[in-house]
């Protein structure tokens, strides 16, 4: 399937060592943001941008 298809290898793969699981999933799985409207921000991504990743660099 294409770049944004559901059979993307990153969509079902495990998170690489040292990466935040939520950041990895939100960056590599288009299904996560599919329900958002045009120009609508993802609350979880905003939280990460402001506060950092839980367990990795949380402020």
Backbone as JSON, one array per atom type, in Angstrom:
{
  "sequence": "XXXXXXXXXXXXXXXXXXXXXXXXXXXXXXXXXXXXXXXXXXXXXXXXXXXXXXXXXXX",
  "N": [[0.84, -1.17, 0.0], [0.32, 2.4, -0.25], [2.22, 5.28, 0.88], [0.72, 6.36, 3.01], [-0.9, 4.28, 3.73], [-2.65, 1.67, 5.55], [-1.01, -0.48, 5.88], [1.52, 0.3, 6.42], [4.9, -0.12, 7.38], [5.88, 1.19, 9.67], [3.6, 1.79, 11.08], [2.69, -0.46, 12.47], [4.89, -1.32, 13.8], [7.21, -1.76, 16.56], [8.24, 0.68, 19.01], [11.3, 2.35, 18.51], [14.29, 2.02, 20.48], [14.86, 4.46, 22.94], [13.11, 6.3, 21.93], [10.1, 8.19, 22.34], [7.13, 6.47, 22.9], [4.55, 7.53, 22.34], [5.11, 9.83, 20.77], [6.37, 8.6, 18.61], [4.32, 6.95, 17.58], [2.38, 8.9, 16.9], [3.75, 10.32, 14.96], [4.26, 8.45, 12.94], [2.0, 6.97, 12.31], [-0.71, 7.45, 10.45], [-3.38, 7.08, 11.12], [-3.83, 7.99, 13.68], [-4.23, 10.79, 13.69], [-6.33, 11.09, 11.98], [-9.03, 11.66, 12.62], [-9.04, 14.32, 13.27], [-9.97, 17.65, 12.42], [-9.49, 19.97, 9.62], [-6.66, 21.97, 10.12], [-6.84, 21.57, 12.83], [-5.5, 21.07, 16.01], [-3.74, 18.39, 17.58], [-4.45, 17.38, 20.79], [-2.78, 15.76, 22.43], [-0.31, 15.92, 21.11], [0.2, 18.64, 21.32], [0.46, 18.85, 24.11], [2.81, 17.38, 24.43], [4.6, 19.0, 22.98], [4.66, 21.27, 24.59], [5.17, 20.38, 27.25], [7.0, 18.29, 27.07], [8.09, 14.83, 26.73], [6.53, 12.23, 28.53], [8.34, 10.57, 31.01], [10.69, 10.75, 29.54], [11.64, 13.45, 28.92], [10.1, 15.14, 30.48], [8.79, 18.19, 31.69]],
  "CA": [[0.0, 0.0, 0.0], [1.07, 3.63, -0.37], [2.9, 5.88, 2.02], [-0.18, 6.55, 4.13], [-1.79, 3.13, 3.85], [-2.65, 1.04, 6.87], [0.0, -1.53, 5.97], [2.83, 0.93, 6.58], [5.67, -0.87, 8.35], [6.03, 1.93, 10.91], [2.33, 1.85, 11.8], [2.53, -1.59, 13.35], [6.16, -1.71, 14.39], [7.45, -1.3, 17.92], [8.97, 1.93, 19.14], [12.75, 2.18, 18.65], [14.87, 2.34, 21.78], [15.17, 5.87, 23.15], [12.04, 7.14, 21.37], [8.84, 8.23, 23.09], [6.13, 5.69, 22.17], [3.46, 8.38, 21.83], [5.64, 10.65, 19.67], [6.62, 7.71, 17.47], [3.02, 6.54, 17.02], [1.74, 10.07, 16.29], [4.52, 10.73, 13.78], [4.36, 7.42, 11.9], [0.73, 6.28, 12.06], [-1.67, 8.47, 10.05], [-4.68, 6.82, 11.72], [-3.92, 8.72, 14.94], [-4.75, 12.14, 13.49], [-7.35, 11.08, 10.93], [-10.3, 12.23, 13.09], [-8.92, 15.76, 13.45], [-10.41, 18.48, 11.31], [-8.45, 20.8, 9.02], [-6.01, 22.94, 11.0], [-7.13, 21.25, 14.23], [-4.31, 20.53, 16.67], [-3.88, 17.19, 18.39], [-4.17, 17.75, 22.18], [-1.64, 15.01, 22.96], [0.9, 16.46, 20.51], [0.42, 19.95, 21.95], [0.97, 18.6, 25.45], [4.2, 16.97, 24.28], [5.41, 20.15, 22.56], [4.77, 22.21, 25.7], [5.68, 19.76, 28.49], [7.96, 17.22, 26.83], [7.6, 13.46, 26.69], [6.51, 11.6, 29.85], [9.37, 9.55, 31.22], [11.92, 11.03, 28.8], [12.1, 14.82, 29.16], [8.94, 15.88, 30.99], [9.14, 19.35, 32.53]],
  "C": [[0.89, 1.24, 0.0], [1.65, 4.13, 0.95], [1.98, 6.0, 3.24], [-1.19, 5.43, 4.29], [-1.68, 2.49, 5.22], [-1.6, -0.06, 6.99], [1.42, -0.96, 6.05], [3.63, 0.18, 7.64], [5.8, -0.14, 9.69], [4.75, 1.92, 11.74], [2.19, 0.71, 12.8], [3.81, -2.0, 14.07], [6.31, -1.17, 15.81], [8.29, -0.04, 17.91], [10.47, 1.66, 19.28], [13.23, 2.62, 20.03], [15.22, 3.84, 21.84], [14.12, 6.83, 22.61], [10.82, 7.09, 22.27], [7.8, 7.46, 22.29], [5.01, 6.55, 21.59], [3.94, 9.23, 20.66], [5.83, 9.79, 18.42], [5.32, 7.32, 16.78], [2.36, 7.72, 16.3], [2.47, 10.53, 15.03], [4.43, 9.74, 12.63], [3.08, 6.67, 11.6], [-0.34, 7.31, 11.72], [-3.07, 8.26, 10.64], [-4.9, 7.66, 12.98], [-4.59, 10.08, 14.75], [-5.89, 12.22, 12.47], [-8.66, 11.75, 11.36], [-10.25, 13.75, 13.28], [-9.38, 16.5, 12.21], [-9.25, 19.26, 10.72], [-7.96, 21.85, 10.02], [-6.35, 22.74, 12.48], [-5.91, 20.59, 14.84], [-4.66, 19.3, 17.5], [-3.53, 17.57, 19.84], [-2.95, 17.03, 22.77], [-0.32, 15.55, 22.39], [1.22, 17.83, 21.11], [0.99, 19.79, 23.34], [2.45, 18.22, 25.39], [5.1, 18.15, 23.88], [5.65, 21.11, 23.71], [5.52, 21.6, 26.89], [6.74, 18.69, 28.29], [7.3, 15.85, 26.88], [7.63, 12.85, 28.09], [7.59, 10.51, 29.95], [10.67, 9.82, 30.48], [12.45, 12.43, 29.11], [10.97, 15.7, 29.66], [9.4, 17.03, 31.87], [8.37, 19.33, 33.82]]
}
